[in-house]
């Protein structure tokens, strides 16, 4: 990330020097309209709703599970914090597979264990475009019928797809 910041800074400095003034900032975009929250009966129901919505590429159902203080922890130290940022993340997730999303793939539970309001799930991805099943594990931390946090091992680039 520091290298990218350095490159952006260098490009910005070159632009300012070549035109003699700072570029105008991009207009602020309004935050996307988020669906109302929809609580589930228990931790298992929260995860079942999450996986079903993911399998159906239903952004509204996915985002309806996340409270304002949601946090998702992804491989490589990436943390996605807050409902708006999580909604933006899932906008990319529900794209067709050929565009880097997961639409057309199916997440299936292999094994799960409930500990309090946390459900850990070993899952696999299968589907007509998937060359071989891809396995991963998530911990879904629920609170009051919503998805308060998620720790995931999913790396989209590791899914082997048919050419």
C-alpha positions as CSV (number, residue, x, y, z in Angstrom):
1,X,0.0,0.0,0.0
2,X,2.8,2.5,0.8
3,X,4.2,2.0,-2.8
4,X,0.8,2.8,-4.3
5,X,0.5,5.9,-2.1
6,X,4.0,7.0,-3.2
7,X,3.0,6.5,-6.9
8,X,-0.2,8.5,-6.5
9,X,1.6,11.3,-4.7
10,X,4.3,11.4,-7.5
11,X,1.6,11.6,-10.1
12,X,-0.3,14.3,-8.2
13,X,2.9,16.3,-7.8
14,X,3.7,16.0,-11.5
15,X,0.2,17.1,-12.4
16,X,0.5,20.2,-10.1
17,X,3.9,21.1,-11.5
18,X,2.8,20.7,-15.1
19,X,-0.4,22.8,-14.8
20,X,0.7,25.1,-12.0
21,X,-2.3,24.4,-9.8
22,X,-3.8,21.6,-7.8
23,X,-6.4,19.5,-9.6
24,X,-10.0,19.9,-8.4
25,X,-11.2,17.2,-6.1
26,X,-13.6,14.7,-7.5
27,X,-17.2,15.4,-6.6
28,X,-18.3,13.6,-3.5
29,X,-20.6,10.7,-4.2
30,X,-23.7,10.2,-2.1
31,X,-23.5,7.1,0.0
32,X,-25.4,4.2,-1.6
33,X,-28.9,3.5,-0.3
34,X,-28.8,0.6,2.1
35,X,-31.7,-1.8,2.7
36,X,-33.4,-1.9,6.1
37,X,-31.9,-4.3,8.7
38,X,-33.6,-7.7,8.9
39,X,-32.9,-9.7,12.0
40,X,-32.9,-13.5,12.0
41,X,-34.0,-15.8,14.8
42,X,-30.5,-17.1,15.8
43,X,-26.9,-17.4,14.7
44,X,-27.6,-20.4,12.5
45,X,-30.4,-18.6,10.7
46,X,-28.2,-15.5,10.2
47,X,-25.5,-17.7,8.5
48,X,-28.1,-19.6,6.5
49,X,-29.6,-16.3,5.2
50,X,-26.1,-15.1,4.4
51,X,-25.1,-18.1,2.4
52,X,-28.5,-18.3,0.6
53,X,-28.3,-14.6,-0.3
54,X,-24.7,-15.1,-1.4
55,X,-25.7,-18.0,-3.6
56,X,-28.5,-16.0,-5.1
57,X,-26.3,-12.9,-5.5
58,X,-28.9,-10.9,-3.6
59,X,-27.0,-7.7,-2.4
60,X,-30.1,-6.4,-0.6
61,X,-30.5,-9.5,1.5
62,X,-26.8,-9.6,2.3
63,X,-26.5,-6.0,3.4
64,X,-29.8,-6.3,5.4
65,X,-27.8,-8.4,7.9
66,X,-25.1,-6.0,8.7
67,X,-25.4,-3.4,11.6
68,X,-23.6,-0.1,11.5
69,X,-20.7,-1.4,13.5
70,X,-20.0,-4.5,11.5
71,X,-16.4,-5.6,10.8
72,X,-15.2,-8.1,8.3
73,X,-11.6,-9.5,8.6
74,X,-10.2,-10.8,5.4
75,X,-6.9,-12.6,4.6
76,X,-3.8,-10.5,4.3
77,X,-4.8,-8.1,7.1
78,X,-7.7,-6.4,5.3
79,X,-10.4,-5.1,7.6
80,X,-13.7,-3.8,6.2
81,X,-15.3,-1.7,8.9
82,X,-18.8,-0.2,9.0
83,X,-22.0,-1.0,7.1
84,X,-21.3,1.3,4.2
85,X,-17.9,-0.2,3.5
86,X,-19.2,-3.7,3.8
87,X,-22.0,-2.8,1.4
88,X,-19.4,-1.6,-1.1
89,X,-17.4,-4.8,-0.6
90,X,-20.5,-6.9,-1.4
91,X,-21.3,-4.9,-4.5
92,X,-18.2,-6.4,-6.0
93,X,-18.9,-9.9,-4.5
94,X,-22.3,-10.2,-6.2
95,X,-20.9,-9.5,-9.7
96,X,-20.8,-12.4,-12.2
97,X,-17.8,-14.7,-11.9
98,X,-16.3,-13.5,-15.2
99,X,-16.2,-10.0,-13.6
100,X,-14.4,-11.3,-10.5
101,X,-17.5,-11.8,-8.4
102,X,-19.1,-15.1,-7.2
103,X,-22.4,-15.2,-9.1
104,X,-22.9,-18.6,-10.6
105,X,-20.8,-20.3,-7.8
106,X,-22.5,-22.1,-4.9
107,X,-21.3,-21.9,-1.3
108,X,-22.1,-25.1,0.6
109,X,-21.7,-25.9,4.3
110,X,-19.4,-28.9,4.9
111,X,-19.3,-28.7,8.7
112,X,-20.2,-26.1,11.3
113,X,-20.0,-25.6,15.0
114,X,-22.0,-23.2,17.1
115,X,-20.3,-21.6,20.1
116,X,-22.5,-19.1,21.8
117,X,-23.6,-16.6,19.1
118,X,-20.7,-17.5,16.8
119,X,-21.0,-20.1,14.1
120,X,-17.8,-21.4,12.5
121,X,-18.3,-22.9,9.1
122,X,-16.1,-25.1,6.8
123,X,-17.6,-24.4,3.4
124,X,-16.8,-25.2,-0.2
125,X,-17.6,-23.5,-3.5
126,X,-18.8,-25.6,-6.4
127,X,-20.6,-24.8,-9.6
128,X,-20.6,-25.3,-13.4
129,X,-17.7,-22.8,-13.8
130,X,-15.6,-24.2,-10.9
131,X,-12.9,-26.6,-12.0
132,X,-12.5,-28.1,-8.5
133,X,-14.2,-27.5,-5.2
134,X,-12.6,-24.6,-3.3
135,X,-12.7,-25.0,0.5
136,X,-12.6,-22.2,3.1
137,X,-13.6,-21.5,6.7
138,X,-15.4,-18.5,8.2
139,X,-16.3,-17.5,11.7
140,X,-19.6,-15.6,11.7
141,X,-20.1,-13.6,14.9
142,X,-23.7,-12.7,15.4
143,X,-25.5,-10.3,17.8
144,X,-29.2,-9.7,18.2
145,X,-30.0,-11.6,14.9
146,X,-27.5,-9.7,12.8
147,X,-24.0,-10.4,11.5
148,X,-21.8,-8.3,13.8
149,X,-18.5,-9.6,12.4
150,X,-17.0,-12.1,10.1
151,X,-13.5,-13.7,9.9
152,X,-12.9,-15.2,6.5
153,X,-10.3,-17.3,4.7
154,X,-11.9,-16.6,1.2
155,X,-9.4,-15.5,-1.5
156,X,-11.4,-15.1,-4.8
157,X,-8.2,-15.4,-6.9
158,X,-7.6,-18.9,-5.5
159,X,-10.8,-20.4,-6.9
160,X,-9.9,-22.6,-9.9
161,X,-12.3,-21.9,-12.8
162,X,-12.9,-23.7,-16.0
163,X,-11.6,-21.8,-19.1
